[in-house]
Amino acid sequence: MTEPRILFVHAHPDDETIGTGATMAKYAAEGAHVTLVTCTLGEEGEVIPPELRHLAADKEDGLGRYRIGELAAACAALGVTDHRFLGGAGRYRDSGMMGAPSNDDPRCFWQADLDEAAGGLAETIRELRPEVIVTYDRRGNYGHPDHIQAHRVARRAHELAAEPGPGGDPHRARKFYAYATPRTVLARAIAVMREAKLPFDRVAGLDELGSGIPDGEITSAVDARAHLPAKLAALRAHRTQITVAPDGAGPYFALSNNLAQQAFGTEYYVLLDGEPGPAGPGGRETDLFARLP
């Protein structure tokens, strides 16, 4: 029997760990072939450590080159051995936050030709033949242009790969997911963090975290709490972008805004295409590979 195969499509280095790191570590540990495709180098990121802030001012995109190494270390922590950049490292540049001048850069991912970018990803899908594809929802989870574009590209590639083309025989993944967080889970985490003594300026609010989505829209919950230590190690690898709370303080981290967030060991998904597996607790499937009898 061939190993199960799952493909994650993320916009920048660190997105894979924040949103889906525990799931990636779980499936890698269980023997699945886990592939990560990252769409940009994250050149527009804000740098946290003072000794590395010169990277953000590097006009030759030194930050992006540096983040390649951070991503490699994060993948190693998660047990992921198959990582690729869409179109090759540096093909698409980080677009920055919505409305930023960098959105207009012709090199940025937001400006990428959809069919060209999706065609390249479709070749990867035909080659790897994953059963499952995971990316963002159509709003990019919280509205980042590169997250929105990653959803569009992954969705189009999912369709294109089912047609004849370069990179192997046609292939259609059985299931296509967006990762998401239930609104009640976010709200509960915020309440807990507000009672804790954390080494951050304050706790991020629902609006700052994209507000989550209504619980009823969540179709799948992957319990990967046993792999939360791997996720935290991967978060630490992204040190230009993320500060992780000290050991013993809990599974918390902050981005450059120094607002506390929780690193979740159970990660949630919405099935956008395909048939769900058997329902578990709360009526949600518990395995992204599961299929109905």
Number of C-alpha atoms within 10 A of each C-alpha: 3 6 11 17 20 26 25 23 26 28 30 25 28 27 18 26 28 19 22 26 29 30 28 29 27 23 23 20 15 11 12 17 20 25 23 21 23 26 30 28 26 28 26 18 22 17 20 18 14 8 9 14 14 12 20 19 12 12 9 11 17 15 24 25 16 16 23 19 14 22 24 18 19 26 28 17 22 28 19 22 15 13 16 15 22 22 18 13 16 20 16 25 27 25 29 21 15 13 11 9 10 17 20 14 13 13 16 21 26 25 17 17 11 17 15 13 23 25 24 19 26 32 21 22 28 25 16 17 23 23 18 21 25 25 30 27 23 16 15 22 22 17 14 18 23 28 27 20 24 29 25 22 26 26 23 18 26 25 16 23 28 16 15 12 14 15 17 16 15 18 22 21 21 17 23 24 24 22 21 27 25 18 18 14 15 22 15 10 16 19 13 12 19 13 9 12 10 18 17 19 11 16 22 20 16 13 9 10 13 17 17 18 17 12 13 12 13 22 21 26 24 19 18 20 16 13 20 22 16 24 32 26 18 28 29 22 25 23 18 25 22 22 23 25 20 12 9 6 12 15 18 21 23 23 19 14 14 17 19 24 24 20 23 24 22 18 22 25 27 23 20 15 16 13 13 22 19 14 15 12 9 11 13 20 23 22 18 23 16 14 14 8 5
